[in-house]
Amino acid sequence: MIKEFRMAYVQSIKERYLKASRADKGLVLDELCRVCHLNRKYAITKIRGEGFERDKIRRKRVGRKRLYPSKILEVAEGVWRAAGYPWSARLKVILEEWGPWIAARYRLSAQDQALLQRLSPSTIDRALKGKKIALRRRLYGRTKPGTLLRRQIPVRTDFFDVRQAGWTEMDLVSHSGRSAEGEFAQTLNITDIASTWTESRAVLGKAERNIIPKLEEMRQGFPFPLRGLDSDNGSEFINHHLFGYCDSREIGFTRGRPYKKDDNAHIEQKNWTHVRKLIGWDRYETPASVAALNDLYRNELRLYMNLFQPSVKLIRTVRIGSRKVRHYDEPRTPLDRLAALPGADRPKVEALLHLRSQLDPFALSRIIQKKLERIWAMRQTGKRAAKKDVVSDLQISRTLARTLSSPRVVSSSL
């Protein structure tokens, strides 16, 4: 074909090509290449060549169709807030297990419920990306190593038998604020390793006589027999009172290695999710604040965390070169895990399953929020707290000054 006729044919087909759909563009190109004997890429270059005003015939760009309307994403956000801001894999399970209560609260149709449960963790992450706020604060522990019974209480060097319920870890969480002076509230936390069932109680101070009654109260409330306790090396745990208590009830009592928090990794996680994330780092030092904490721990928070909040458990860790890849199981609530484990108290588990069917997690969340606001109002603030901080800082300064002025330090530094 003569070049002039070929270029004229390209110009005549250009507008038809640019207005065509993606599928039709291929057919037009096939025709052009067949008639003019052109290479396909060369033909595309000539069609998009100079002299063509693209803006005049630009087609409307069609993006990907939205699968989920804004109403569904708003419902997911509302459930996310009511559930305590869980990560996306846990939130997907919550959207499924809370289905009847979500439908009643937000008046969803059957079609909307189906769309809500189709949400994937990736879609949830994209929808909530702009609303996630991470607050990371660190607090160093105030536990002093105990010196009693070190040789009688064995160090746990391997993992508990977690194929049955009853093997637990325990720890104390300090509510001292910025000052460790005087007596203040502590939260005694115990978690079952196999099921992740967790119980908490508040005590004023960490005297030995305060720990045993709260431990016994929690033991009576466990839906499984208490088979083992593992603690850190604090004197509130390493003492004759707790040792005799466990020995008389045939409860295995072990301790972790000093300064090795990984030995108590299960309870350290619950210290964050069940205490720090809710109560914070403020100081509570009155009997009224301890009573308010226990009112929350014994009732709504216990049911909400163990019956409605799914968690994941680490199955195995695989090392690939210098990187560790952790594999987790499917998110499940502690009650669901407990129902599938041997060694649980079946009558108590059945009663809890029946109770869960009658409770509304949104109502529990609302009551928890009101009780938390009441607890936050009891935190120690104002001049007295500031004075405690100043006194504490002065004591540290004076101790440091005496240490530096000591002849032993001076001579050693020389």
Secondary structure, 3 states (H helix, E strand, C coil): CCHHHHHHHHHHHHHHHHHCCHHHHHHHHHHHHHHHCCCHHHHHHHHCCCCCCHHHHCCCCCCCCCCCCHHHHHHHHHHHHHCCCCCHHHHHHHHHHCHHHHHHHHCCCHHHHHHHHHCCHHHHHHHHHHHCCCCCCCCCCCCCECCCCCCCCCECCCCCCCCCCCEEEEEEEEEECCCCCCCCEEEEEEEECCCCCEEEEEEECCCHHHHHHHHHHHHHHCCCCCCEEEECCECCCCCHHHHHHHHHCCCEEEECCCCCHHHHHHHHHHHHHHHHHHHCCCECCCHHHHHHHHHHHHCHHHHHHHHHCCECCEEEEEEECCEEEEEECCCECHHHHHHCCCCCCHHHHHHHHHHHHHCCHHHHHHHHHHHHHHHHCCCCCCHHHHHHHHHHHHHHHHHHHHHHCCHHHHHHHC
